[in-house]
Amino acid sequence: MRQPVIFFDMDGVLARFVDGSLARHGLPAIPPHDINWNFYDRFGLSDPEFWKPLEDSAFWASLEPHGDGMDLFGRVLAHVGPERIGFLSSPGCRGSVDGKKDWLSKHLPDVAKNHFFGVKKEMVAAPCKLLIDDHDPNIDKFAAAGGRTVLVPRSWNRRRNEIDAEGRFDPEALFSEVVSKL
């Protein structure tokens, strides 16, 4: 059997999308345990109102990294090597793909070119592919299509009880789960 390829999602796993988007809108931070998937609903923003100010590659390139996600990434990279790591991320909106490429070049230059963008992540699922993502539907669809998965605990998904008061997961525990699926 082929050695599995590990795909990391970016927003919510490696990049602090929620914090960055709230700041872009001039909105206050939300306590980590109170963030849900459509967190901008609480501010009365429609989808178009929310996404329009994010149509700027500089926004995506400037997102801060998630410390726990980057810790997990480093552990996985050391374990499997750069040739088995990729990024599978939704294009989001205009400007996001170029901004995400810039983000990868800045934060993960050794593997920055291993990126794939698309909204139907399950289209690349296979028994030799593992997706690390924070969105329940992405995980469910990828698994149903035959891929392996690890759901990153965040307050907006079914593993919310595995985060600490600051909204962080335990990278060591999640790394063990990743290794068990290889």
Backbone bond lengths (Angstrom), bond angles and torsions (degrees), N, CA, C in turn:
res aa  C-N    CA-C-N  psi(-1)  N-CA   C-N-CA  omega(-1)  CA-C   N-CA-C  phi
1 M - - - 1.459 - - 1.526 109.60 -
2 R 1.298 116.05 140.88 1.466 121.44 178.16 1.517 110.85 -64.03
3 Q 1.325 115.08 149.34 1.465 120.36 174.21 1.529 108.20 -67.87
4 P 1.323 117.90 133.52 1.471 119.77 -178.32 1.524 113.63 -63.61
5 V 1.311 114.67 145.33 1.455 122.87 170.50 1.526 106.22 -94.62
6 I 1.309 116.82 135.58 1.461 121.45 -179.16 1.522 108.64 -107.16
7 F 1.339 116.16 121.01 1.452 122.32 176.38 1.523 109.63 -103.22
8 F 1.318 116.51 128.23 1.460 122.23 173.28 1.513 108.99 -101.20
9 D 1.328 116.31 132.78 1.452 121.79 165.82 1.530 105.91 -70.71
10 M 1.309 117.89 160.66 1.468 119.79 -179.41 1.531 112.32 -103.25
11 D 1.346 117.18 -63.53 1.464 121.12 -174.03 1.523 111.07 -68.94
12 G 1.316 115.96 122.64 1.467 121.09 -179.44 1.515 113.13 90.64
13 V 1.325 117.43 -18.49 1.462 121.70 177.40 1.521 109.37 -105.09
14 L 1.323 116.91 -56.34 1.463 122.19 -178.96 1.525 112.73 -104.98
15 A 1.323 117.48 -32.72 1.468 122.27 -176.63 1.528 110.60 -113.63
16 R 1.315 115.56 141.81 1.469 122.70 -176.71 1.540 110.17 -83.71
17 F 1.313 115.26 72.90 1.454 121.72 -177.60 1.522 112.76 -63.56
18 V 1.319 118.07 -44.69 1.472 120.54 -176.45 1.521 110.05 -60.75
19 D 1.332 116.87 -51.44 1.470 120.40 -179.50 1.526 111.47 -59.27
20 G 1.337 115.63 -45.27 1.456 119.95 -178.71 1.514 113.16 -64.23
21 S 1.330 116.97 -41.74 1.464 119.20 -178.52 1.529 111.58 -70.48
22 L 1.323 117.13 -36.73 1.468 118.94 176.10 1.529 110.55 -63.08
23 A 1.327 116.20 -43.65 1.470 120.30 178.81 1.530 110.29 -62.65
24 R 1.331 117.87 -41.39 1.462 121.62 -179.63 1.530 110.35 -60.05
25 H 1.324 116.54 -34.78 1.463 121.41 179.79 1.525 112.61 -86.36
26 G 1.329 117.75 -3.79 1.463 120.68 -177.17 1.507 112.50 70.96
27 L 1.326 116.81 27.40 1.462 121.86 -177.92 1.529 110.54 -99.77
28 P 1.324 117.02 154.90 1.466 119.64 179.51 1.528 111.96 -70.65
29 A 1.313 114.72 154.15 1.468 120.34 176.10 1.525 109.42 -62.78
30 I 1.306 115.60 153.99 1.463 122.27 176.57 1.522 106.95 -109.13
31 P 1.338 118.73 134.09 1.464 119.55 176.71 1.527 110.42 -53.56
32 P 1.339 117.92 139.13 1.471 121.47 -173.52 1.524 115.78 -50.29
33 H 1.321 118.01 -38.16 1.472 119.80 -177.58 1.525 112.94 -80.44
34 D 1.331 117.67 -7.29 1.461 121.31 -178.19 1.527 113.49 -101.08
35 I 1.316 117.66 3.71 1.464 120.35 -178.09 1.525 109.00 -84.73
36 N 1.338 115.60 125.19 1.459 119.90 173.87 1.519 108.85 -112.75
37 W 1.335 117.32 178.13 1.466 120.07 -173.50 1.528 111.91 -58.73
38 N 1.317 118.56 -50.16 1.467 121.73 178.81 1.525 109.91 -97.80
39 F 1.315 115.04 58.84 1.467 122.02 -173.46 1.525 112.84 -58.58
40 Y 1.317 118.55 -26.00 1.467 120.74 -177.12 1.528 112.36 -75.41
41 D 1.350 117.68 -13.14 1.468 120.73 176.11 1.526 111.28 -58.49
42 R 1.330 116.12 -35.77 1.472 119.68 -177.47 1.520 112.47 -63.58
43 F 1.337 117.23 -17.11 1.463 121.34 178.61 1.527 111.55 -101.97
44 G 1.328 116.12 6.41 1.455 120.91 177.10 1.516 114.52 74.77
45 L 1.336 117.39 21.44 1.458 120.52 179.59 1.530 110.95 -89.67
46 S 1.309 116.35 133.72 1.461 120.73 172.89 1.531 108.06 -78.53
47 D 1.323 117.31 168.67 1.464 120.15 176.60 1.530 111.53 -55.11
48 P 1.351 119.14 -51.60 1.474 118.67 -179.88 1.539 112.83 -60.26
49 E 1.338 116.75 -39.83 1.470 119.42 179.32 1.527 111.36 -64.87
50 F 1.314 116.06 -35.95 1.462 119.92 -179.86 1.530 111.26 -71.09
51 W 1.324 117.50 -48.56 1.465 121.17 -171.90 1.518 114.51 -77.25
52 K 1.327 119.00 -30.29 1.464 121.36 -174.83 1.541 112.72 -53.45
53 P 1.332 120.85 -49.74 1.472 119.80 -179.41 1.537 113.88 -67.83
54 L 1.336 116.91 -11.64 1.467 120.59 -179.22 1.528 111.74 -92.77
55 E 1.337 116.86 0.05 1.467 121.30 179.64 1.524 110.21 -79.97
56 D 1.315 114.92 62.30 1.460 121.84 -174.53 1.530 107.18 -152.83
57 S 1.312 117.12 116.73 1.463 119.48 -177.41 1.521 112.25 -58.22
58 A 1.327 117.67 -31.73 1.467 120.43 179.57 1.531 111.40 -62.77
59 F 1.326 116.77 -33.87 1.469 119.43 177.14 1.523 109.68 -60.56
60 W 1.328 117.27 -51.13 1.459 122.01 -175.83 1.527 111.01 -65.67
61 A 1.309 116.26 -38.35 1.468 120.55 -179.13 1.524 112.14 -69.19
62 S 1.335 116.82 -24.38 1.462 120.53 -174.90 1.534 114.50 -94.74
63 L 1.323 118.01 -0.15 1.466 119.30 -179.95 1.527 110.38 -60.15
64 E 1.307 115.31 140.05 1.467 120.60 177.52 1.525 109.36 -75.33
65 P 1.321 117.55 148.58 1.467 119.66 176.84 1.528 111.57 -75.31
66 H 1.323 115.62 150.19 1.470 122.31 170.15 1.522 106.29 -81.23
67 G 1.319 118.10 119.58 1.460 121.14 -178.97 1.511 113.42 -58.11
68 D 1.331 117.16 -43.51 1.462 119.62 -178.76 1.523 111.10 -68.33
69 G 1.325 117.56 -40.06 1.456 120.99 178.35 1.523 111.99 -65.17
70 M 1.329 116.28 -39.79 1.463 120.16 178.57 1.529 110.97 -68.98
71 D 1.323 116.70 -34.82 1.469 121.01 176.10 1.530 109.25 -63.54
72 L 1.328 116.57 -47.70 1.460 120.59 177.11 1.532 110.56 -59.08
73 F 1.325 116.46 -45.21 1.460 120.25 -179.94 1.531 110.34 -58.30
74 G 1.318 117.58 -46.26 1.462 121.14 179.90 1.513 112.70 -59.61
75 R 1.315 116.84 -40.56 1.463 121.09 178.26 1.533 111.20 -64.76
76 V 1.332 115.80 -44.60 1.465 119.98 -179.71 1.528 109.90 -66.17
77 L 1.311 117.45 -43.50 1.462 121.56 179.16 1.535 110.72 -58.96
78 A 1.324 117.34 -45.23 1.465 121.11 179.42 1.528 111.07 -64.15
79 H 1.318 116.77 -32.02 1.464 121.45 -176.94 1.533 112.95 -77.76
80 V 1.331 117.45 -41.33 1.465 120.29 -172.80 1.525 114.53 -110.79
81 G 1.311 117.80 -18.72 1.459 121.28 -178.08 1.515 112.89 88.28
82 P 1.330 116.51 159.90 1.470 120.79 -173.99 1.524 114.71 -67.82
83 E 1.328 117.83 -23.90 1.466 119.84 -177.78 1.526 112.84 -71.98
84 R 1.326 117.71 -10.95 1.472 120.84 -179.68 1.526 112.69 -112.72
85 I 1.335 117.02 13.71 1.464 121.75 -178.42 1.528 109.09 -114.63
86 G 1.341 115.64 136.87 1.453 121.19 174.12 1.518 110.35 -143.54
87 F 1.302 115.49 172.67 1.464 122.05 178.98 1.518 107.42 -122.67
88 L 1.316 115.38 131.07 1.457 122.20 -179.24 1.518 105.93 -126.47
89 S 1.318 116.38 105.94 1.460 120.69 -170.98 1.524 110.60 -134.61
90 S 1.311 115.29 147.72 1.454 120.93 176.41 1.524 109.34 -73.37
91 P 1.335 117.58 141.76 1.454 118.85 178.45 1.525 113.16 -68.56
92 G 1.325 118.62 -16.79 1.463 120.87 174.71 1.510 113.66 67.46
93 C 1.312 116.73 -84.65 1.460 121.23 -177.93 1.531 109.03 -152.44
94 R 1.309 115.99 176.70 1.463 121.40 179.07 1.532 109.51 -53.15
95 G 1.313 115.98 136.31 1.459 121.29 178.61 1.508 114.58 89.25
96 S 1.330 116.90 -17.82 1.469 118.34 -174.22 1.518 112.76 -70.87
97 V 1.314 119.00 -38.15 1.466 120.02 -177.10 1.528 110.49 -63.37
98 D 1.330 117.43 -48.68 1.467 119.26 178.86 1.529 110.97 -63.06
99 G 1.328 116.68 -39.35 1.463 120.03 178.63 1.519 112.37 -66.09
100 K 1.328 116.88 -38.94 1.466 120.40 178.76 1.530 110.48 -68.00
101 K 1.319 117.61 -37.89 1.465 120.29 175.68 1.530 110.05 -61.50
102 D 1.325 116.41 -42.84 1.471 120.42 177.92 1.530 110.94 -64.17
103 W 1.334 116.71 -39.74 1.468 121.12 178.59 1.525 109.67 -60.90
104 L 1.318 116.66 -46.52 1.460 120.46 179.47 1.529 110.94 -62.27
105 S 1.320 117.60 -42.51 1.465 120.62 179.05 1.521 111.50 -62.04
106 K 1.297 116.71 -35.59 1.472 121.53 -179.79 1.527 111.95 -75.00
107 H 1.332 117.36 -46.38 1.466 121.11 -171.36 1.526 114.58 -96.37
108 L 1.326 117.71 -28.40 1.471 121.31 -176.32 1.535 110.04 -138.32
109 P 1.327 116.64 58.59 1.466 120.23 -171.95 1.530 115.21 -60.34
110 D 1.312 118.38 -29.08 1.464 120.21 -177.48 1.527 113.57 -70.14
111 V 1.304 117.66 -19.36 1.467 121.71 -179.12 1.531 112.17 -129.48
112 A 1.310 117.00 13.08 1.467 122.44 -172.33 1.526 114.03 -59.74
113 K 1.315 117.94 -27.86 1.468 119.61 -175.79 1.522 113.10 -85.25
114 N 1.322 118.30 -3.31 1.467 122.16 -179.04 1.525 110.75 -88.02
115 H 1.322 117.39 51.61 1.466 120.52 -174.49 1.526 111.80 -114.31
116 F 1.327 113.85 147.66 1.449 123.07 177.08 1.521 107.06 -137.76
117 F 1.320 117.00 134.61 1.459 120.95 -177.93 1.522 110.20 -120.64
118 G 1.324 115.48 131.51 1.449 121.19 178.14 1.513 110.69 178.78
119 V 1.305 116.67 154.67 1.462 120.54 -178.44 1.523 112.50 -87.17
120 K 1.318 117.80 -20.51 1.469 121.00 -179.30 1.524 109.18 -104.32
121 K 1.307 115.31 77.08 1.459 120.95 -176.98 1.524 111.96 -60.96
122 E 1.316 116.47 -28.01 1.463 120.70 -178.82 1.533 112.04 -64.72
123 M 1.316 118.23 -15.66 1.460 120.91 179.75 1.528 112.55 -67.52
124 V 1.324 117.63 -19.36 1.470 120.60 178.33 1.528 111.79 -106.27
125 A 1.319 117.11 7.15 1.470 120.91 -179.20 1.522 110.96 -67.52
126 A 1.321 114.73 143.71 1.467 122.84 176.56 1.523 106.65 -165.21
127 P 1.325 117.61 161.88 1.465 119.68 179.98 1.533 113.70 -58.46
128 C 1.333 117.77 -22.22 1.459 121.07 179.79 1.534 112.40 -97.27
129 K 1.343 117.53 16.35 1.466 121.79 179.94 1.529 108.95 -123.94
130 L 1.334 115.43 135.06 1.464 121.70 178.16 1.517 108.21 -121.61
131 L 1.321 116.79 127.00 1.459 122.64 178.49 1.516 109.71 -105.17
132 I 1.333 116.29 128.58 1.469 123.37 173.35 1.523 105.73 -109.51
133 D 1.341 116.66 111.84 1.469 122.21 -170.28 1.521 109.07 -145.13
134 D 1.329 116.25 161.34 1.467 121.59 -179.59 1.524 113.37 -107.42
135 H 1.325 118.35 0.99 1.465 121.41 -174.85 1.524 109.38 -110.04
136 D 1.334 116.07 116.36 1.464 121.70 -177.16 1.534 113.20 -48.03
137 P 1.348 119.55 -50.55 1.468 118.56 -178.68 1.532 113.87 -60.37
138 N 1.328 117.63 -36.63 1.470 119.34 178.04 1.527 110.44 -62.27
139 I 1.322 115.74 -43.64 1.464 121.42 179.66 1.532 109.98 -63.85
140 D 1.313 116.26 -47.41 1.470 120.49 -177.65 1.526 111.78 -62.20
141 K 1.325 117.47 -44.42 1.466 120.99 -179.20 1.533 111.18 -68.31
142 F 1.314 117.34 -39.24 1.465 121.09 179.97 1.531 109.63 -64.65
143 A 1.324 116.21 -44.13 1.472 120.53 178.90 1.530 110.66 -65.02
144 A 1.338 117.66 -42.63 1.460 121.23 179.71 1.525 111.85 -63.44
145 A 1.328 116.60 -27.01 1.460 121.36 179.36 1.531 112.20 -87.20
146 G 1.336 116.84 4.17 1.454 120.61 174.86 1.505 116.70 103.20
147 G 1.340 118.12 3.95 1.458 120.78 179.54 1.516 112.82 -91.00
148 R 1.303 115.53 168.66 1.467 122.85 174.93 1.523 107.59 -95.18
149 T 1.330 116.72 152.58 1.465 119.07 -175.54 1.526 112.24 -145.03
150 V 1.336 113.60 154.27 1.462 122.74 168.10 1.527 105.97 -138.19
151 L 1.316 115.98 120.96 1.460 121.65 177.58 1.522 109.02 -87.53
152 V 1.315 116.32 121.70 1.465 122.06 178.18 1.522 108.52 -75.82
153 P 1.335 118.29 123.84 1.461 120.17 179.61 1.533 112.16 -63.70
154 R 1.293 115.64 122.59 1.469 124.06 173.39 1.521 107.00 -143.19
155 S 1.315 116.29 161.79 1.469 120.17 -175.52 1.516 112.76 -65.20
156 W 1.302 119.39 -17.50 1.461 122.64 -177.97 1.524 113.19 -95.13
157 N 1.333 118.41 8.81 1.463 118.10 178.57 1.528 112.08 -131.59
158 R 1.317 115.96 179.68 1.469 121.11 -172.60 1.524 113.64 -69.36
159 R 1.331 118.44 -6.57 1.469 121.02 177.57 1.527 111.57 -103.85
160 R 1.323 117.09 22.60 1.475 122.00 -176.24 1.526 112.93 -58.52
161 N 1.324 117.36 -25.46 1.472 119.65 -178.55 1.529 111.76 -75.36
162 E 1.334 118.67 -2.20 1.459 122.23 -179.57 1.529 113.37 -101.59
163 I 1.340 117.27 11.72 1.463 120.13 178.11 1.523 109.72 -105.77
164 D 1.333 115.48 155.46 1.455 119.96 179.25 1.528 110.45 -87.37
165 A 1.321 116.59 -173.86 1.469 121.64 -176.57 1.527 112.42 -62.04
166 E 1.321 117.23 -24.00 1.462 121.85 179.29 1.529 112.59 -92.79
167 G 1.334 117.08 3.02 1.457 121.29 178.83 1.518 114.52 85.05
168 R 1.332 117.04 12.76 1.472 121.20 -177.76 1.520 111.60 -95.99
169 F 1.319 115.55 148.51 1.463 121.41 173.11 1.531 108.27 -99.01
170 D 1.316 116.25 170.55 1.467 122.34 178.98 1.535 108.53 -88.59
171 P 1.343 118.24 105.50 1.466 120.26 -177.80 1.532 113.81 -60.06
172 E 1.328 117.14 -35.50 1.469 120.13 -179.77 1.529 110.68 -64.32
173 A 1.333 116.35 -45.15 1.469 120.50 179.49 1.535 110.64 -64.26
174 L 1.322 116.75 -42.15 1.465 119.17 -179.14 1.532 110.40 -69.65
175 F 1.319 117.65 -35.54 1.455 120.56 175.76 1.523 110.62 -60.21
176 S 1.313 116.97 -42.38 1.472 120.46 177.18 1.514 110.97 -60.08
177 E 1.336 116.52 -39.03 1.462 120.20 177.99 1.534 110.60 -66.28
178 V 1.328 117.23 -41.79 1.463 120.64 177.46 1.527 110.28 -59.39
179 V 1.333 116.91 -49.03 1.478 121.45 -178.71 1.513 110.73 -59.42
180 S 1.330 117.28 -37.99 1.473 120.15 -179.61 1.526 112.46 -65.71
181 K 1.343 117.37 -19.35 1.461 121.05 -178.21 1.530 112.80 -98.33
182 L 1.312 117.24 -1.44 1.477 120.48 -178.73 1.515 110.98 -82.17
